[in-house]
C-alpha cells in the first residue's frame, strides 16, 4: 500500500493492514511512515517472546515492582534530562538528598556545615547510570591519587618508569572491574578462587601485597612482570608498591558471597604501616556493594557484614546499585566517598554552559531524572522500617527455599547451596557432595525450567578472572536464584516442585534414548 492509499490505512483494523503480512524492518529505516498503532502492535508482539519479569530469577535488577504512585512519578518526569540542573533544580536536589541519605548509612564523614545536602558545598558522591559507572568513578579517583604519588616517587628515584597502577581484587568481581583496567590502563590482579567459600580475606591480600615483584614462584608476580615489561630487575620491591586500590565485594554476582572486608582492611593497613614513610604508600579499598549494599544496610543482621566507612580504616569508596535492592527500575547506581577529600578537585568539573553553574563528577552527561526521583520516592515511602521489612522478608524466603531443597529427597540428592543466604537473598546451587554426576547437566536443568517460564541461569564459577569461561568438567557448575521482593513463598514452592519434576523428566529421558532425541534442545 503506497502513495495516496496509504493515508487511509489507519481506518482499517490493525490486523487488516499491510504491516500484518510484511516482515518488520530490520536493517534500514523504512521509506514510508507507518501508523502508530500498527508500530505498537508490531513491537509488542515481538516482545511477547521476552521472559516474564515476575519469573526472572536471574536478574538482580528490579524489573517487576513499583506502586501506582511511584509509576505516576516516573511517567510524569520521563522527559526530563537530569543534567539540566538549571532547568530542573528539583531533580538536582532530589539526587543530592538521595546521595546524602546513602552516605549517612555508609558512615561518611561530613565536613562541618555539609550535613544538609540542600546547602552543602563538599562532594561526597553522586548518582550514576548504574553500578558499573559507579565502580569506575571510584577507581578513577584512586588511580589519580596513585598517579600523583608515583610521579613523586619517580622524581625521587623510588619508582620505575615502567610502573603502572594495579587493581588487586577477587576473581569473582563484576566484569566492569576488568573493563576499568582494560579501558583506563591499569593492571588487573585477581586473587584466585578455586574452593568454597569463594571469597577473599586479609591473609590472601597481605600475602600478595608482600610478594616480591621478582618472585620466580608467584603467579601474581609473573602477571605483574608480563604486564609491565620491566627493563631492569626490581630488587626487593613488592607488589603492594604498585597497588592503586584493593577491591572487595559485598555480594558477588557468581557465588552470592561477601569478601571479608574487615580482615582485608586490617591487612592493607598493616602493609601500609610497614612501608618506609618515604614511599608514601597509601592504598585505599573500594567496596563493590552493588548486590549486597541495600540488603546489608537495612536487614536485621546486616551489621554482621562490616564494611562501612565508620567500621574500617582504608575503605574510601563504596558503590551500590539502586536499581537492585534499592528498588528503582534499571538506570541508577550510586558511588559514595568517605569524605570530601577522596576525589581530587581537578576531577570535578564546574559546568556552566547549560546555564547557571554546577559541579559534576560522572562519565555520562545526559540521562533521565525519573529513576533518581523514584529512589527519592522509595526512601520517603518505605523509610528505614519499610526497607528492613522488605530485606528481612527476602532473607526469610531465601532461608525457606534452602530449607525446602534440603527437605526434598529428589533435590537434596542432586543439589546443595553454596551462597551466604543468611545475609544475602541469593541461592547458588551446585552438585551435592559425593554424588555420582548424572549424564545431564545443570544447563539442561536450567533449560528445562525455562519451559515452565522460569529464568534460572547456569554457569561455571570462574577461578582466575571474571571473564574466564571454564567447561563444566573443569570447574564448579551452578544455578543461581535471586530472591527479590516479588519472589513470594508460593512462587518458591512452585519452583521447588518444578525443579523436582524437571529432574524426574530429564532422568526419564536419559533412560529412553529415542525420546532423548525428540527433546534434545534442552539436553545438549
N, C-alpha and C positions, 0 to 999 in steps of 0.2 A: 504494500500500500504506500504510494508515494505521492508527492505533489499535492494537488487540491484535495483529493480524497482523504489524505492523512489527517487533515484538520478536523474531520468528523469522527475520528477513531474514538475519542472519549465518550461518544454517545453509545458505543457498543458495550455490551458486558465485557468485563476484563478478559474472561477466558474465551470470548468470541473474537478477539483481536488477533492481528498477525503475529504479535510478540509471543503468543502462546505456542506457536508452531515453529518458531525460529530459535536457533541457539543463542544464548546470551553473548554479547560482545566480550571478547577475552583479551585481545592484544592491541586493539585500536579503538580510539574514541569513535563512536558511531557518527555517521554524517548527519543523520536526521535526529531531531528530538523525539522523545518517547513520552507518552502520558505518565504523569506522576504515579497514579495508582497502578499502572502496569509495571513500572520500575519497582515499586514497593513489593508487589506480589512476586516478581521475578527474583528479587534478592531474598525476600522472606522464605520462599520455597527452598532456595539453596541452603539457607541457614537451618532448615529443619534437620539437616544431616549432622548438625553440631550436637555435642553431648548436652544432656540436661545439667544445668548448673547445680541443681539440688542433689545430683548423684555424682558430681565430680569430686572424688575424694583424693585426686592427685594434686590439686592446687592448694597453695597456702593463701591465695588471694580471696577476698570476699567478693563473690560474684552473684550471691543469691539473696542478700538481706539488706533492706532498709525499710523504714516505716513510711506511710504516706506523706508525713510532713517533711521528712528528710528528702524524699524523692521530689517533692514540690520545690524545695530549696535548690536542689540540683538543677531541675529543669528551668527555673526562673533565672539562673545565673550561668547557664551553659555557654552563653555567647561572650562572657567577659574574659578578656585577656589579663591574666594576673600581673604581668609585668607593667601594665599601665597604672602605676600606683597613683599618679596624679588624677587620673580619670576615675579610678575605683579605689579610693582610700579605705573604704570599709573592708575590702578583701585583704588589703595590706595589713590592717590592724588585726583581722582575724588570724592571719598567718603568724604574726608576731605573738599573739596570745597563745596559739597552739604550741609554738616553739617554746615559749616560757613555761607553759604548763608541763610539757615533757621534760624540759631542763630541770625544773624543780623536782620532778620524780626521780631523775637520774642523779641528782645531787650536785648540780652546777653551782659553782661559787660566784655569785653575782657581786660586782663591784658596788660600793655604796651609791645609792641613787638609781641603780639599774634594776631594782626589783619589780618595777612597774613597766610592762612592755610598751605601754602607750607613750611613755616619756623617756625610756632608756636610750642611751647612746652607744653602749657597748654591743659587740657582736658575739652571740653565744650559740648560733646555729641557724638553720634555715630549712624550709620545706623544699623537697625535691620531687622530681617525676616519680622516683621510686628508690628503693634501697641501693640499686646499682650506682646511681648518681651520687647518693649519699656516701657510699663507701669511697668512691673516687674523690669526692671533696675532702673527706677526712685524710686520705692518703696523700693528696696533693699538698695539703698543709704540712704534713710530716716530711714529705720529700723536700719541700722548700727549706725547712729548718735544717735537714741533713745536708743539703747542698751548701748552705751558708757555713756550717761547721766544717765541712770537708774542704771548702775553699781556704778557710783559715788554717787548717792543718796542712794543706798542700803548700801554702806560702811558707809555713814554718818547717817544712821538710818532714812532717809527721804523717804524710799520706802519699799514695802513689797516683800518678796521673791516670792510671787505668781503673782506679776505684770507681765503682758505680753503686748506687743505693740498692740494698737488698731488703725484700719483704719476707720475713720469717713467719710461716703460718702452717696450719694443718692441711693435709691433703684433701680434707673434706670441706674446704671453704667453697663459697659460691663461685661460679665461673667468672663473675665480674672482677674478682681479685686478680685472676690470670689476665683478664683484659687490661686492667690497670697496668700491670707490669709490662705487658706487650706494647701498649699504646704510649706509655709515658717513660719508657726507658729504664725500668727497674728490673732487677733480677729476682725471680720468684724462687724461693727456697722452701720446699714443702716438707713438713715432718711426716714421715711415713706412718700410715695407719693400716696395719695388717691384721690386727686382732681386736676382739672385744675389750674394752667398751667404746672404741672408736672415738677417742677424744685425746687431746694433748694436755700435758701438765707441766709444772715447773721444772721437773727433772729433765724432761725432753728438751725444753727450751734452753736451760742452763748448759746442758752438755754441748749443744750446738753452738751457743754463743762463745763458749770457751775453746772450741775446736780450732786448732791452728789452720790457717789457710793452706799451709804446705803439708798438712797431714796426709800421707800417702794412702792411709787405710780408710779414710772417711768419705762416704759417698757425697756428703754435703760439701766438704772441701773440694772434692772433684768437680761438683756442679759450679762452685764459685770460680775455680780456675778456668774451666772451659768457657764460662760466660764472660769473664773479664779479660782473659788473654794477657796475663801479666808478662812483661818483658824481662823482669828480673825477680829473683827469689824474694819472698815476703817475710823471711825470718820467723820471728815468734808472733807476728801479728795474728789476731784471732778473727773469726767470722763476725763476732759481735761489733767490731770496729766499723763494719760496713752496713750494719742493720739500721735502716731508717725507721722501721716500725715492726712490732710484733703483732700479728693478727690473732684474735681469739674469737670464737663463735659461741653464741648462746642460742642453741637450736640449729644444729646442722641440717641442711637440706637432705643429705644422704641417709643418715642413721638416726636423726632425732636426738642427738647427744649435745651436751654442753661441755665445752672445754673448761678446765679447772682454772678460771681466771685468777682467783686468789693466789694459788701457788705460782702461776705464771708471773703475776705481779711481783711476788716475793723474789722469784728467780731473776727477773730483769733488774730489779732494784739491787740485788746482791751483786750482779755482774757490773752494773754501772758504778757502784760504790767501790768496787775493787780495782777499777781502772785508774791510771795516772790522771791527775786533775788537768794536766797539760793537754790531754786529748779532748777534754770536754765531752765525753761520751754521755749522751742523754737520750736513751731510747724510749719512745712512747709506745703505748699499747692502744690499738684501735679495736673496739669490741663490735662485732657484727651481730646485732640483736634483731635482725630482720624478722626472723620467725619467732623468737622467744621473748622479745622485748616487752610487748604489751602483756603477755601472759605472766611473766615473772614480776612485772611492775604491780600487777593488781591481784594475782591469785593469793590465796591464804598462805601458801608455802613458798612464795616467790623469793622471799628473803634468804631461803636456803641456798640460792644461787647468787653469791656475792660478786658483783662486777661493777657496781655503780661508782661514780667519782668519789663519793664520800666513804667508800669501803675499800678503796685502793689508792696506791701512790702514783702509778705510772699510766693508768687509763686516762687518756686526754681527749678521746673522742668516741662517741657511740652512735651507731645508726640504727634506726628501726624502720619497720615497714608499716605505715599507717593503713595501707590497703590490704594488710593481712588481718591481724587480730585487733587493729585499731578500727577496723570495720568501715573504712571508706571503700569505694569501688576503685578498681585499678587506676593508678595515676598519682599516687602520693607516697613519699617516704620522708624521713627527717634525718638530719645529722645534727648532733648536739655536742658542744665542746665544754670542757671542764671549766674554763674561764675565758675572759675576753682577750687573752694574750696568745692563745694557741694558734690562731690564724694570723699570719703576718699581715700587717696593714697593706703591704704592697699587693696582696692577693685580692683585696676587697676593692671593688670598683665603685666609684661615685658616678652614677648615671644621671645625666642632665638633659640629654637630647629628646627625652619623651615629655618634657615639661616638668618643672619642679626639679627636685634632687632627691636621690635615694641611694643607699648603699646596696651592693649586690655581690654575693659570692655563690654563684651557681654555674653549671655548664650550659643549661638551657636558658633561653630568654622567654620567648612566647610559650605560654601554657595556660590551660584553663584555670579559673578560680573555683569551680564548683566542688572539686574534691577537698580543697582547703576548707571551704565553708561547710562541707559535710563533716569533716573532722571536728570543727568547732561545734557544730550541732551535736555530734555524738558526745563530746566531752561535757557539754551542758546538759544534754538529755539523760545520759547514763549516770554521770557522776562517778566518783570512786566506788561507791557501793554497787552501782549497776554493773560497772566493769568487773568488779570482783565476783559478783554472782555469775556473770556470763563465763568468765575464765574458769571458775570453780566447777560450773556445770560441764564445761568442755572436758576438764580433767576427770570429773566423775564418770562421764560417758566413756572416756578412754579406758579408765580402770574397769568399767563394766565390760567393755569389748574384750579386753585382755583376759578377764576372768571367764567370759563365755567361751573364748578359744580354748582355755585350759580345761574347761568342763566338757567340751565336745570330744568324744572318743575319736572321731574322724580327724578333726583339725589338730588336736594335740599330738596325734600320731605323726603328722607330717610337718607341723609348723611350730615355731616359737617366736616370741617377741624379743627384740634387742634394743628397743628405744627407752628413753627416760620418760615413760608415760606418766609418772607421778608428778613431774614438773612441766611437761610439755604434752599437749594433746595430739601426739603423733605416735602412731603404732607402725613399727617396721618389722615385718615378718621374714624369717628365713627358715631353712630346713631345721627340723628338730634334731636334737643331739642323737647320735648313734642310729640314725635312720639309714636304711639301705635305699638310696635315692631311686625313685621310680623312673620309668623311661620318659615320662612327661616332665616339663619344666615349669617354673613359676611364670614364665612368659605365656605358656599355654593356659595356665590358670587365670592370668590377667585377661587374656583374650576371651576366655570362656565367660568370665564375669561381664565383659563388655556386651555380650549377647543379652544380658539382663539389664543393660543400661548403666551399670557401674563403671566408673573410670578409676581403676586402681593400677598405677604404673608398676612395672617390674624392671629392674636394672641390676647391675653388678656393682657393689661398692668399690670405688677406686681405692688404690693403695698408695700411689706415688704422686698423683696430682688430680685435681677435679676434672680434668679433661681426658683422663685415662679411660679407655674403653676395653675392659677385660672380658674375655669369653667366660661363660658361667663356670666352666670346669676349672678355671684358673683363679677364681675369686669367690666372693660371697654373694650369691644372688638374693634379691629381696623383693618384697612387695611393700609399698608404703601407703598408709591410710592416714590422711589428715582429718582430724575430727573437729570441725569448726562448729560455730554456734547453731547452724541449721541442720547438723547431723544429729538427729534425735535418737532416743532409745529404741523406738520402733524401727527406724532405719537400720540401726546396728543389728538388731535381732534378725531383720530380713537379710542383711549382709551375711551374718553367720550361717543362716540356713542356705543361702545361695552359694556360699563357699563349700558347704558340705555337699550340696547337690552337684556342684561343678566338679569336685574331686571324684565323687562317685561316678559321674558321667565320663570323665576322662579315663579313669581306671577301667571302666567298662569298655571304652573304645579300644584301649590297649589290649584287651582280651579278644577283640574281634577285628582282625586286620582289615577285612573288607569294608567295615564301617569306618575304619580309620581313614581310608582314602576319601570317603564321602565328605568328611568334615576336616580335611587336612588344614583348612585355613587357620584353625586355632591350635593345631598340633605341631606345626612345623616350627 
